[in-house]
Amino acid sequence: MTDTNTSSGRSWRSTALYAVLVLLVVFYLLPLWTGLMTSIKADVLATAPFLPPAPAGFTNIHWTRAINALAGGLVNSLILAIPATILSALLGSMAAYGLTTLDWRHQVPILMLFIAGIFIPYQAVLIPLSKFWASVVPVSDLVGYVGLAGWVGDLIGLILSHVAYGIPICTLLFRTYYKDFNGEMIEAARIDGATTHTIYRRIILPLSVPMFAVTLIYQFTQVWNDLLFALVLVGPGAGAPVTVPLSQLGASLSEVGFGIRMAGAFVAALPTIIVYVLFGDQFAEGVST
């Protein structure tokens, strides 16, 4: 009788657990499902937002228009996000290596400056940053001397701005990872005559792949989704990242094009989803270490 009651209790708890999990899945996926259904409806108000359209009400015009409107922005965002992400992660790894495995004076104050850089809000530097790229280092004018369009210079300034903002958080993540490294291995390499550069290139860098996956995913997502810097430093035009035309997609004085906005949101989110899929295993490994 006791075994029967125990089995019944376990069965009830398992059923309740699965019911809660199903509800959570529905709760988190319902906005995505609603957005997808909205993007394929000819008339958004014809049915409830989360219901699929009738056969006569199905359309792919929103997706076609969204892809055509965002194609240039997607290319610009790739040009922006890939170098900004790689440089932030690589420079953050180098800085963390110097702040963790090397011993030198004033190490702690320098680390404090890196940590302080994480908490500087974008809004606090918008005006100084825009004046810096417009007057102090006018990249858009400098690239004109080599025959490039001005928006290329704006995009370069945006890349460097994201690199500067990404280095502090990448440094902190890598430093946390490097603190668990075996110091005897690095010391043995020094005894064998390896230089600081050789130790980093031959030992530290290969062992940093999981944390590189973490920083690459994090930084790529941050750079790709940024609208504030993109809108102020580049603005609408030929060099605008995808978030700028996405913010203007489907907007008019008479109505809001919910269908094209939902389609555009899915199109703009696709690269970040691909990055998560490609580096998902390494990301989980880096987070768990």
Backbone as CSV, one residue per row, in Angstrom:
resi,resn,N_x,N_y,N_z,CA_x,CA_y,CA_z,C_x,C_y,C_z
1,MET,0.831,-1.210,0.000,0.000,0.000,0.000,0.869,1.265,0.000
2,THR,1.954,1.184,0.780,2.867,2.322,0.841,3.526,2.578,-0.496
3,ASP,3.953,1.486,-1.181,4.566,1.629,-2.498,3.603,2.238,-3.499
4,THR,2.324,1.842,-3.392,1.317,2.385,-4.310,1.132,3.883,-4.091
5,ASN,1.081,4.286,-2.804,0.926,5.715,-2.500,2.139,6.515,-2.952
6,THR,3.334,5.913,-2.759,4.556,6.597,-3.187,4.585,6.792,-4.690
7,SER,4.211,5.712,-5.424,4.184,5.805,-6.885,3.154,6.815,-7.356
8,SER,2.005,6.845,-6.648,0.957,7.804,-7.017,1.416,9.236,-6.775
9,GLY,2.119,9.433,-5.648,2.630,10.769,-5.362,3.659,11.220,-6.380
10,ARG,4.563,10.313,-6.763,5.565,10.656,-7.777,4.915,10.955,-9.112
11,SER,3.892,10.165,-9.460,3.200,10.384,-10.728,2.510,11.740,-10.739
12,TRP,1.908,12.112,-9.611,1.229,13.405,-9.538,2.231,14.546,-9.666
13,ARG,3.387,14.410,-8.988,4.402,15.457,-9.058,4.987,15.576,-10.466
14,SER,5.181,14.428,-11.130,5.695,14.464,-12.506,4.703,15.127,-13.439
15,THR,3.430,14.816,-13.261,2.396,15.426,-14.098,2.345,16.936,-13.885
16,ALA,2.429,17.355,-12.619,2.411,18.785,-12.326,3.639,19.477,-12.902
17,LEU,4.799,18.810,-12.798,6.023,19.399,-13.335,5.929,19.580,-14.842
18,TYR,5.465,18.548,-15.551,5.344,18.655,-17.005,4.308,19.697,-17.394
19,ALA,3.242,19.812,-16.613,2.224,20.821,-16.916,2.810,22.225,-16.784
20,VAL,3.602,22.454,-15.743,4.242,23.755,-15.549,5.223,24.037,-16.685
21,LEU,5.990,23.028,-17.084,6.958,23.213,-18.165,6.248,23.547,-19.479
22,VAL,5.146,22.860,-19.745,4.388,23.145,-20.967,3.846,24.570,-20.935
23,LEU,3.348,24.996,-19.786,2.836,26.365,-19.666,3.954,27.388,-19.887
24,LEU,5.144,27.108,-19.361,6.266,28.021,-19.568,6.672,28.086,-21.033
25,VAL,6.668,26.924,-21.703,6.996,26.901,-23.123,5.986,27.731,-23.918
26,VAL,4.698,27.543,-23.606,3.664,28.317,-24.291,3.829,29.808,-23.993
27,PHE,4.132,30.119,-22.735,4.274,31.524,-22.328,5.404,32.212,-23.094
28,TYR,6.527,31.515,-23.262,7.685,32.129,-23.923,7.579,32.097,-25.446
29,LEU,6.896,31.095,-25.992,6.815,30.989,-27.446,5.603,31.699,-28.036
30,LEU,4.623,32.038,-27.206,3.417,32.690,-27.721,3.712,34.017,-28.417
31,PRO,4.590,34.894,-27.880,4.893,36.138,-28.620,5.524,35.875,-29.986
32,LEU,6.418,34.867,-30.062,7.019,34.542,-31.358,5.969,34.008,-32.330
33,TRP,5.118,33.140,-31.824,4.058,32.591,-32.674,3.108,33.700,-33.140
34,THR,2.766,34.603,-32.239,1.870,35.704,-32.596,2.510,36.595,-33.656
35,GLY,3.803,36.897,-33.481,4.497,37.702,-34.479,4.550,37.023,-35.833
36,LEU,4.788,35.718,-35.833,4.845,34.980,-37.096,3.490,34.978,-37.789
37,MET,2.421,34.743,-37.024,1.082,34.756,-37.618,0.732,36.144,-38.151
38,THR,1.127,37.184,-37.427,0.846,38.546,-37.882,1.568,38.841,-39.193
39,SER,2.771,38.291,-39.355,3.569,38.603,-40.546,3.042,37.940,-41.809
40,ILE,2.170,36.952,-41.683,1.672,36.255,-42.879,0.185,36.519,-43.119
41,LYS,-0.361,37.512,-42.438,-1.773,37.856,-42.616,-1.913,39.058,-43.524
42,ALA,-2.830,38.959,-44.475,-3.136,40.105,-45.328,-3.866,41.181,-44.535
43,ASP,-4.780,40.746,-43.660,-5.515,41.660,-42.794,-5.253,41.241,-41.355
44,VAL,-4.463,42.033,-40.650,-4.056,41.676,-39.287,-5.253,41.614,-38.353
45,LEU,-6.256,42.460,-38.582,-7.404,42.548,-37.682,-8.500,41.549,-38.015
46,ALA,-8.289,40.714,-39.017,-9.342,39.776,-39.426,-9.570,38.694,-38.379
47,THR,-8.515,38.251,-37.694,-8.616,37.220,-36.665,-7.823,37.654,-35.444
48,ALA,-7.903,36.857,-34.404,-7.098,37.125,-33.212,-5.613,37.054,-33.576
49,PRO,-4.759,37.817,-32.906,-3.340,37.886,-33.307,-2.644,36.547,-33.348
50,PHE,-3.006,35.629,-32.437,-2.282,34.359,-32.357,-2.886,33.263,-33.229
51,LEU,-3.990,33.549,-33.897,-4.618,32.551,-34.761,-4.055,32.643,-36.173
52,PRO,-3.864,31.502,-36.849,-3.372,31.546,-38.235,-4.423,32.136,-39.163
53,PRO,-3.988,32.685,-40.289,-4.958,33.280,-41.224,-5.711,32.204,-41.991
54,ALA,-6.872,32.582,-42.487,-7.603,31.692,-43.391,-6.825,31.570,-44.698
55,PRO,-7.072,30.504,-45.476,-6.338,30.345,-46.747,-6.411,31.579,-47.636
56,ALA,-7.552,32.227,-47.648,-7.682,33.415,-48.500,-6.961,34.621,-47.913
57,GLY,-6.671,34.575,-46.616,-6.030,35.716,-45.974,-4.524,35.582,-45.835
58,PHE,-3.960,34.498,-46.381,-2.502,34.312,-46.291,-1.787,35.168,-47.337
59,THR,-0.641,35.736,-46.936,0.169,36.519,-47.866,1.632,36.492,-47.428
60,ASN,2.513,36.600,-48.398,3.946,36.722,-48.081,4.502,38.088,-48.488
61,ILE,3.598,39.014,-48.765,4.022,40.335,-49.223,4.794,41.077,-48.132
62,HIS,4.414,40.844,-46.860,5.125,41.521,-45.775,6.581,41.069,-45.730
63,TRP,6.822,39.783,-45.909,8.184,39.261,-45.894,8.987,39.789,-47.086
64,THR,8.351,39.839,-48.237,9.043,40.346,-49.433,9.439,41.803,-49.253
65,ARG,8.508,42.598,-48.769,8.794,44.019,-48.562,9.837,44.222,-47.468
66,ALA,9.777,43.420,-46.411,10.739,43.559,-45.320,12.150,43.205,-45.776
67,ILE,12.269,42.122,-46.542,13.591,41.713,-47.030,14.169,42.776,-47.960
68,ASN,13.335,43.306,-48.847,13.811,44.347,-49.765,14.226,45.619,-49.016
69,ALA,13.480,45.956,-47.961,13.779,47.181,-47.227,15.002,47.031,-46.320
70,LEU,15.266,45.814,-45.858,16.335,45.611,-44.875,17.588,44.983,-45.459
71,ALA,17.589,44.661,-46.738,18.739,43.959,-47.329,20.030,44.746,-47.160
72,GLY,20.006,46.045,-47.492,21.205,46.864,-47.336,21.628,46.996,-45.885
73,GLY,20.657,47.147,-44.981,20.965,47.251,-43.559,21.562,45.970,-43.003
74,LEU,21.117,44.825,-43.494,21.695,43.554,-43.052,23.167,43.462,-43.423
75,VAL,23.494,43.877,-44.642,24.899,43.859,-45.075,25.726,44.812,-44.218
76,ASN,25.200,46.014,-43.971,25.919,46.979,-43.145,26.115,46.466,-41.722
77,SER,25.102,45.800,-41.180,25.224,45.275,-39.829,26.258,44.158,-39.750
78,LEU,26.338,43.348,-40.801,27.379,42.318,-40.830,28.769,42.946,-40.897
79,ILE,28.904,43.978,-41.731,30.182,44.693,-41.817,30.533,45.321,-40.473
80,LEU,29.525,45.762,-39.742,29.740,46.368,-38.429,30.012,45.325,-37.344
81,ALA,29.151,44.327,-37.258,29.169,43.423,-36.101,30.346,42.457,-36.119
82,ILE,30.732,41.961,-37.283,31.783,40.942,-37.319,33.129,41.490,-36.845
83,PRO,33.654,42.579,-37.424,34.937,43.082,-36.911,34.844,43.623,-35.485
84,ALA,33.727,44.286,-35.140,33.586,44.824,-33.783,33.580,43.703,-32.751
85,THR,32.916,42.606,-33.070,32.856,41.469,-32.147,34.213,40.803,-31.996
86,ILE,34.874,40.539,-33.112,36.170,39.847,-33.070,37.216,40.704,-32.349
87,LEU,37.268,41.991,-32.666,38.251,42.863,-32.034,37.988,43.000,-30.530
88,SER,36.730,43.145,-30.145,36.403,43.264,-28.722,36.829,42.013,-27.962
89,ALA,36.510,40.846,-28.521,36.851,39.593,-27.844,38.362,39.396,-27.782
90,LEU,39.053,39.654,-28.879,40.504,39.435,-28.921,41.243,40.403,-28.001
91,LEU,40.898,41.684,-28.055,41.551,42.663,-27.186,41.190,42.439,-25.722
92,GLY,39.939,42.024,-25.465,39.546,41.701,-24.095,40.311,40.509,-23.550
93,SER,40.563,39.512,-24.417,41.351,38.353,-24.005,42.786,38.750,-23.682
94,MET,43.375,39.591,-24.524,44.747,40.041,-24.271,44.837,40.844,-22.975
95,ALA,43.876,41.742,-22.759,43.889,42.550,-21.542,43.719,41.668,-20.300
96,ALA,42.818,40.693,-20.389,42.612,39.792,-19.253,43.848,38.949,-18.977
97,TYR,44.550,38.552,-20.016,45.796,37.801,-19.855,46.829,38.635,-19.104
98,GLY,46.941,39.902,-19.478,47.884,40.780,-18.795,47.477,41.100,-17.373
99,LEU,46.170,41.101,-17.086,45.682,41.437,-15.756,45.563,40.223,-14.841
100,THR,45.771,39.033,-15.377,45.560,37.818,-14.589,46.835,37.004,-14.406
101,THR,47.490,36.688,-15.487,48.641,35.773,-15.420,49.971,36.498,-15.309
102,LEU,49.986,37.822,-15.493,51.217,38.599,-15.357,51.161,39.423,-14.077
103,ASP,52.327,39.691,-13.514,52.408,40.446,-12.269,53.152,41.753,-12.526
104,TRP,52.470,42.880,-12.359,53.089,44.170,-12.592,52.418,45.220,-11.713
105,ARG,53.070,46.351,-11.555,52.569,47.394,-10.676,51.301,48.041,-11.239
106,HIS,50.499,48.554,-10.319,49.263,49.280,-10.668,48.273,48.386,-11.428
107,GLN,48.343,47.103,-11.181,47.437,46.188,-11.870,45.996,46.374,-11.412
108,VAL,45.792,46.535,-10.109,44.440,46.672,-9.560,43.768,47.965,-10.016
109,PRO,44.442,49.123,-9.978,43.774,50.339,-10.488,43.367,50.238,-11.960
110,ILE,44.204,49.606,-12.762,43.851,49.435,-14.180,42.617,48.548,-14.307
111,LEU,42.570,47.493,-13.494,41.398,46.610,-13.517,40.150,47.372,-13.104
112,MET,40.268,48.261,-12.124,39.126,49.059,-11.690,38.616,49.951,-12.827
113,LEU,39.530,50.459,-13.633,39.113,51.283,-14.768,38.324,50.457,-15.789
114,PHE,38.780,49.224,-16.024,38.032,48.350,-16.929,36.633,48.082,-16.392
115,ILE,36.549,47.808,-15.096,35.239,47.526,-14.507,34.349,48.760,-14.568
116,ALA,34.927,49.928,-14.312,34.137,51.168,-14.385,33.608,51.403,-15.796
117,GLY,34.382,50.992,-16.805,33.939,51.173,-18.185,32.683,50.410,-18.525
118,ILE,32.411,49.346,-17.779,31.204,48.553,-18.048,29.945,49.342,-17.706
119,PHE,30.052,50.223,-16.722,28.864,50.894,-16.182,28.632,52.278,-16.779
120,ILE,29.407,52.661,-17.780,29.174,53.950,-18.437,28.012,53.800,-19.417
121,PRO,26.915,54.494,-19.219,25.765,54.346,-20.123,26.026,54.993,-21.481
122,TYR,25.405,54.431,-22.498,25.548,54.983,-23.845,25.151,56.456,-23.890
123,GLN,24.069,56.782,-23.188,23.537,58.144,-23.265,24.527,59.184,-22.755
124,ALA,25.431,58.773,-21.857,26.368,59.725,-21.263,27.462,60.157,-22.230
125,VAL,27.679,59.382,-23.276,28.801,59.682,-24.177,28.336,60.009,-25.595
126,LEU,27.045,60.119,-25.808,26.549,60.342,-27.164,27.080,61.649,-27.760
127,ILE,26.945,62.744,-27.017,27.391,64.040,-27.546,28.911,64.094,-27.678
128,PRO,29.691,63.727,-26.641,31.154,63.736,-26.828,31.619,62.812,-27.951
129,LEU,30.976,61.659,-28.059,31.397,60.704,-29.086,31.084,61.228,-30.484
130,SER,29.906,61.798,-30.664,29.551,62.333,-31.978,30.461,63.500,-32.356
131,LYS,30.811,64.358,-31.386,31.736,65.464,-31.665,33.142,64.948,-31.947
132,PHE,33.525,63.863,-31.264,34.857,63.298,-31.475,35.012,62.810,-32.910
133,TRP,34.016,62.055,-33.396,34.114,61.524,-34.760,33.842,62.584,-35.818
134,ALA,33.185,63.685,-35.436,32.902,64.746,-36.403,34.032,65.761,-36.506
135,SER,34.724,66.028,-35.376,35.711,67.119,-35.365,37.127,66.649,-35.071
136,VAL,37.306,65.870,-34.008,38.652,65.472,-33.597,39.251,64.472,-34.576
137,VAL,38.495,63.389,-34.867,38.950,62.376,-35.833,37.849,62.220,-36.877
138,PRO,37.776,63.102,-37.858,36.704,63.033,-38.864,36.946,61.902,-39.866
139,VAL,36.587,60.698,-39.465,36.870,59.527,-40.304,36.150,59.625,-41.642
140,SER,34.932,60.177,-41.637,34.171,60.272,-42.882,34.885,61.166,-43.894
141,ASP,35.617,62.188,-43.411,36.396,63.042,-44.315,37.690,62.355,-44.740
142,LEU,38.293,61.621,-43.810,39.569,60.967,-44.116,39.414,59.890,-45.182
143,VAL,38.314,59.121,-45.127,38.131,58.066,-46.123,37.844,58.652,-47.495
144,GLY,37.397,59.920,-47.531,37.160,60.564,-48.818,38.430,60.760,-49.620
145,TYR,39.579,60.856,-48.927,40.852,61.031,-49.628,41.262,59.779,-50.395
146,VAL,40.712,58.631,-50.011,41.038,57.393,-50.728,39.886,56.960,-51.630
147,GLY,38.943,57.848,-51.847,37.865,57.582,-52.792,36.684,56.831,-52.237
148,LEU,36.573,56.705,-50.904,35.439,55.997,-50.304,34.358,56.991,-49.912
149,ALA,33.124,56.492,-49.860,31.996,57.343,-49.490,32.068,57.713,-48.012
150,GLY,31.431,58.802,-47.652,31.476,59.274,-46.278,30.852,58.308,-45.291
151,TRP,29.808,57.563,-45.733,29.152,56.643,-44.800,30.070,55.496,-44.387
152,VAL,31.093,55.199,-45.194,32.067,54.177,-44.803,32.838,54.649,-43.568
153,GLY,33.199,55.924,-43.548,33.873,56.482,-42.378,32.982,56.468,-41.150
154,ASP,31.698,56.786,-41.345,30.756,56.722,-40.220,30.672,55.312,-39.658
155,LEU,30.673,54.334,-40.555,30.586,52.939,-40.121,31.864,52.515,-39.387
156,ILE,33.005,53.004,-39.853,34.271,52.710,-39.156,34.247,53.306,-37.748
157,GLY,33.760,54.534,-37.622,33.651,55.154,-36.301,32.723,54.370,-35.386
158,LEU,31.631,53.862,-35.944,30.696,53.063,-35.155,31.340,51.754,-34.713
159,ILE,32.121,51.126,-35.597,32.821,49.884,-35.246,33.782,50.124,-34.084
160,LEU,34.584,51.183,-34.186,35.557,51.466,-33.136,34.867,51.831,-31.828
161,SER,33.729,52.491,-31.906,32.981,52.831,-30.686,32.490,51.580,-29.988
162,HIS,31.971,50.626,-30.746,31.508,49.374,-30.148,32.674,48.545,-29.615
163,VAL,33.811,48.601,-30.284,34.993,47.894,-29.781,35.395,48.463,-28.426
164,ALA,35.448,49.797,-28.333,35.827,50.433,-27.078,34.843,50.097,-25.962
165,TYR,33.564,50.050,-26.293,32.567,49.724,-25.280,32.563,48.239,-24.939
166,GLY,32.983,47.393,-25.867,32.942,45.956,-25.623,34.149,45.421,-24.884
167,ILE,35.287,46.118,-24.953,36.514,45.617,-24.319,36.355,45.425,-22.809
168,PRO,35.759,46.347,-22.037,35.667,46.133,-20.586,34.927,44.855,-20.192
169,ILE,33.751,44.614,-20.759,32.993,43.419,-20.369,33.691,42.156,-20.853
170,CYS,34.298,42.194,-22.028,35.037,41.024,-22.510,36.255,40.756,-21.622
171,THR,36.923,41.807,-21.179,38.067,41.642,-20.287,37.650,40.997,-18.981
172,LEU,36.545,41.445,-18.426,36.075,40.884,-17.155,35.692,39.410,-17.307
173,LEU,35.041,39.069,-18.405,34.658,37.671,-18.636,35.892,36.788,-18.795
174,PHE,36.851,37.235,-19.583,38.063,36.442,-19.783,38.886,36.350,-18.498
175,ARG,38.939,37.424,-17.726,39.716,37.378,-16.486,39.131,36.349,-15.519
176,THR,37.803,36.306,-15.420,37.161,35.285,-14.580,37.520,33.886,-15.050
177,TYR,37.606,33.712,-16.347,37.945,32.408,-16.920,39.417,32.062,-16.679
178,TYR,40.293,33.034,-16.841,41.732,32.786,-16.707,42.159,32.571,-15.260
179,LYS,41.396,33.056,-14.301,41.773,32.886,-12.903,41.770,31.409,-12.491
180,ASP,41.032,30.575,-13.212,40.981,29.148,-12.893,42.032,28.343,-13.637
181,PHE,42.864,29.002,-14.426,43.909,28.282,-15.153,44.979,27.766,-14.194
182,ASN,45.624,26.698,-14.629,46.705,26.104,-13.850,47.956,26.972,-13.968
183,GLY,48.339,27.616,-12.863,49.507,28.475,-12.890,50.802,27.723,-13.105
184,GLU,50.838,26.457,-12.688,52.058,25.665,-12.860,52.366,25.430,-14.331
185,MET,51.323,25.292,-15.148,51.524,25.083,-16.580,52.176,26.316,-17.216
186,ILE,51.697,27.489,-16.844,52.265,28.726,-17.389,53.685,28.927,-16.873
187,GLU,53.911,28.620,-15.587,55.249,28.768,-15.022,56.231,27.810,-15.682
188,ALA,55.771,26.581,-15.988,56.635,25.618,-16.669,57.016,26.119,-18.054
189,ALA,56.069,26.770,-18.738,56.363,27.328,-20.059,57.399,28.446,-19.953
190,ARG,57.306,29.262,-18.902,58.296,30.318,-18.717,59.685,29.726,-18.460
191,ILE,59.732,28.661,-17.656,61.017,28.023,-17.362,61.633,27.454,-18.637
192,ASP,60.782,26.959,-19.535,61.274,26.408,-20.801,61.696,27.489,-21.787
193,GLY,61.538,28.756,-21.394,62.004,29.848,-22.239,60.942,30.500,-23.088
194,ALA,59.672,30.161,-22.870,58.601,30.755,-23.673,58.399,32.211,-23.273
195,THR,58.238,33.064,-24.248,57.984,34.482,-23.986,56.512,34.694,-23.641
196,THR,56.199,35.901,-23.191,54.814,36.235,-22.859,53.906,36.070,-24.070
197,HIS,54.386,36.514,-25.225,53.601,36.384,-26.452,53.408,34.918,-26.823
198,THR,54.453,34.113,-26.685,54.364,32.693,-27.042,53.405,31.963,-26.121
199,ILE,53.446,32.273,-24.822,52.529,31.624,-23.876,51.080,31.933,-24.230
200,TYR,50.847,33.185,-24.568,49.465,33.546,-24.935,49.032,32.841,-26.217
201,ARG,49.903,32.849,-27.207,49.532,32.298,-28.514,49.450,30.771,-28.501
202,ARG,50.342,30.108,-27.791,50.415,28.645,-27.828,49.601,27.967,-26.722
203,ILE,49.392,28.643,-25.604,48.723,27.999,-24.466,47.376,28.656,-24.158
204,ILE,47.411,29.962,-23.881,46.206,30.659,-23.428,45.133,30.692,-24.515
205,LEU,45.534,31.073,-25.721,44.552,31.250,-26.800,43.827,29.951,-27.155
206,PRO,44.515,28.815,-27.333,43.775,27.575,-27.633,42.828,27.145,-26.519
207,LEU,43.203,27.414,-25.264,42.346,27.033,-24.136,41.174,27.986,-23.931
208,SER,41.162,29.093,-24.670,40.141,30.124,-24.471,38.947,29.980,-25.411
209,VAL,38.895,28.919,-26.198,37.825,28.772,-27.189,36.434,28.836,-26.565
210,PRO,36.174,28.116,-25.439,34.818,28.224,-24.854,34.451,29.646,-24.445
211,MET,35.387,30.381,-23.843,35.075,31.746,-23.435,34.983,32.683,-24.628
212,PHE,35.723,32.398,-25.695,35.552,33.173,-26.920,34.139,33.002,-27.464
213,ALA,33.596,31.793,-27.359,32.222,31.569,-27.814,31.246,32.407,-27.005
214,VAL,31.458,32.485,-25.685,30.585,33.283,-24.828,30.659,34.762,-25.215
215,THR,31.876,35.284,-25.323,32.037,36.710,-25.619,31.585,37.047,-27.039
216,LEU,31.820,36.144,-27.984,31.398,36.410,-29.354,29.881,36.485,-29.458
217,ILE,29.195,35.548,-28.806,27.728,35.566,-28.842,27.199,36.810,-28.142
218,TYR,27.737,37.094,-26.976,27.263,38.261,-26.219,27.515,39.555,-26.995
219,GLN,28.743,39.736,-27.443,29.100,40.994,-28.098,28.420,41.133,-29.453
220,PHE,28.310,40.045,-30.206,27.622,40.107,-31.495,26.170,40.536,-31.301
221,THR,25.524,39.974,-30.285,24.127,40.336,-30.018,24.008,41.799,-29.624
222,GLN,24.930,42.276,-28.783,24.885,43.671,-28.348,25.082,44.624,-29.525
223,VAL,26.066,44.347,-30.356,26.353,45.229,-31.491,25.230,45.160,-32.519
224,TRP,24.757,43.958,-32.800,23.719,43.795,-33.824,22.429,44.499,-33.436
225,ASN,22.067,44.444,-32.153,20.792,45.004,-31.702,20.868,46.489,-31.357
226,ASP,22.049,47.089,-31.435,22.173,48.492,-31.050,21.446,49.411,-32.031
227,LEU,20.677,50.315,-31.484,20.004,51.343,-32.284,20.513,52.738,-31.939
228,LEU,20.835,52.968,-30.660,21.179,54.321,-30.216,22.442,54.846,-30.891
229,PHE,23.543,54.110,-30.795,24.782,54.530,-31.452,24.594,54.611,-32.965
230,ALA,23.906,53.625,-33.532,23.720,53.592,-34.983,22.932,54.807,-35.461
231,LEU,21.921,55.186,-34.704,21.075,56.307,-35.112,21.808,57.633,-34.982
232,VAL,22.650,57.786,-33.948,23.332,59.060,-33.706,24.594,59.185,-34.554
233,LEU,25.404,58.120,-34.620,26.696,58.208,-35.294,26.606,57.989,-36.799
234,VAL,25.626,57.229,-37.257,25.487,56.953,-38.690,24.196,57.553,-39.230
235,GLY,23.065,57.234,-38.577,21.778,57.770,-39.001,21.231,57.066,-40.224
236,PRO,20.057,57.480,-40.680,19.481,56.880,-41.889,20.345,57.183,-43.101
237,GLY,20.380,56.247,-44.005,21.174,56.454,-45.214,21.801,55.170,-45.696
238,ALA,22.764,55.313,-46.579,23.365,54.136,-47.216,24.137,53.277,-46.236
239,GLY,24.699,53.854,-45.176,25.507,53.082,-44.238,24.772,52.648,-42.993
240,ALA,23.468,52.838,-42.941,22.710,52.548,-41.726,22.667,51.054,-41.435
241,PRO,22.963,50.628,-40.193,22.755,49.233,-39.802,21.279,48.870,-39.834
242,VAL,20.986,47.593,-39.728,19.626,47.113,-39.955,18.645,47.661,-38.924
243,THR,19.105,47.982,-37.715,18.171,48.467,-36.708,17.573,49.826,-37.064
244,VAL,18.279,50.623,-37.847,17.761,51.947,-38.213,16.585,51.829,-39.182
245,PRO,16.725,51.147,-40.337,15.537,50.997,-41.188,14.444,50.148,-40.541
246,LEU,14.825,49.229,-39.649,13.808,48.426,-38.966,12.928,49.302,-38.086
247,SER,13.510,50.297,-37.439,12.729,51.190,-36.573,11.751,52.049,-37.364
248,GLN,12.007,52.225,-38.654,11.137,53.053,-39.495,10.217,52.212,-40.378
249,LEU,10.335,50.902,-40.275,9.587,50.013,-41.166,8.102,50.015,-40.819
250,GLY,7.266,50.229,-41.806,5.825,50.150,-41.609,5.218,51.320,-40.869
251,ALA,5.980,52.376,-40.622,5.453,53.526,-39.882,4.913,54.569,-40.849
252,SER,3.744,55.065,-40.557,3.144,56.134,-41.361,2.219,56.942,-40.466
253,LEU,1.750,58.064,-40.981,0.864,58.911,-40.195,-0.529,58.325,-40.051
254,SER,-0.921,57.472,-40.989,-2.287,56.955,-40.977,-2.421,55.639,-40.229
255,GLU,-1.399,54.778,-40.285,-1.504,53.474,-39.649,-0.105,52.911,-39.393
256,VAL,-0.088,51.840,-38.606,1.149,51.125,-38.329,1.077,49.777,-39.033
257,GLY,2.080,49.479,-39.863,2.094,48.206,-40.588,2.619,47.091,-39.709
258,PHE,1.737,46.507,-38.914,2.169,45.464,-37.979,2.726,44.252,-38.715
259,GLY,2.145,43.910,-39.843,2.594,42.734,-40.584,4.034,42.864,-41.060
260,ILE,4.353,43.986,-41.690,5.711,44.170,-42.201,6.702,44.365,-41.049
261,ARG,6.249,44.939,-39.943,7.137,45.103,-38.796,7.493,43.748,-38.182
262,MET,6.519,42.874,-38.081,6.799,41.546,-37.537,7.726,40.763,-38.464
263,ALA,7.462,40.833,-39.763,8.341,40.161,-40.721,9.749,40.731,-40.657
264,GLY,9.863,42.052,-40.558,11.176,42.680,-40.455,11.913,42.281,-39.189
265,ALA,11.178,42.137,-38.085,11.811,41.723,-36.830,12.409,40.323,-36.956
266,PHE,11.687,39.420,-37.607,12.211,38.061,-37.801,13.422,38.068,-38.734
267,VAL,13.359,38.858,-39.786,14.489,38.940,-40.722,15.727,39.490,-40.017
268,ALA,15.546,40.543,-39.219,16.676,41.157,-38.533,17.249,40.255,-37.442
269,ALA,16.418,39.411,-36.854,16.881,38.533,-35.770,17.560,37.272,-36.277
270,LEU,17.417,36.963,-37.551,17.939,35.701,-38.082,19.446,35.525,-37.872
271,PRO,20.299,36.529,-38.134,21.744,36.331,-37.933,22.122,35.991,-36.493
272,THR,21.477,36.627,-35.515,21.794,36.306,-34.121,21.383,34.883,-33.782
273,ILE,20.277,34.415,-34.341,19.864,33.030,-34.117,20.893,32.071,-34.706
274,ILE,21.399,32.390,-35.889,22.415,31.550,-36.523,23.673,31.489,-35.659
275,VAL,24.079,32.625,-35.099,25.270,32.657,-34.238,25.065,31.789,-32.999
276,TYR,23.887,31.861,-32.394,23.599,31.031,-31.226,23.636,29.546,-31.587
277,VAL,23.111,29.188,-32.743,23.108,27.788,-33.155,24.526,27.289,-33.419
278,LEU,25.349,28.106,-34.070,26.708,27.696,-34.420,27.608,27.553,-33.197
279,PHE,27.449,28.448,-32.219,28.342,28.461,-31.060,27.645,28.025,-29.783
280,GLY,26.499,27.382,-29.898,25.727,27.022,-28.710,26.454,26.077,-27.782
281,ASP,27.090,25.032,-28.328,27.802,24.059,-27.483,28.973,24.705,-26.773
282,GLN,29.760,25.493,-27.504,30.901,26.170,-26.890,30.424,27.202,-25.854
283,PHE,29.284,27.839,-26.114,28.730,28.797,-25.172,28.378,28.119,-23.853
284,ALA,27.718,26.965,-23.933,27.356,26.231,-22.713,28.605,25.789,-21.963
285,GLU,29.639,25.367,-22.680,30.882,24.964,-22.040,31.568,26.135,-21.361
286,GLY,31.581,27.282,-22.034,32.227,28.456,-21.459,31.487,28.967,-20.234
287,VAL,30.163,28.919,-20.238,29.393,29.394,-19.101,29.557,28.471,-17.895
288,SER,29.680,27.176,-18.160,29.752,26.196,-17.058,31.135,26.111,-16.433
289,THR,32.167,26.680,-17.100,33.522,26.582,-16.545,33.824,27.763,-15.632
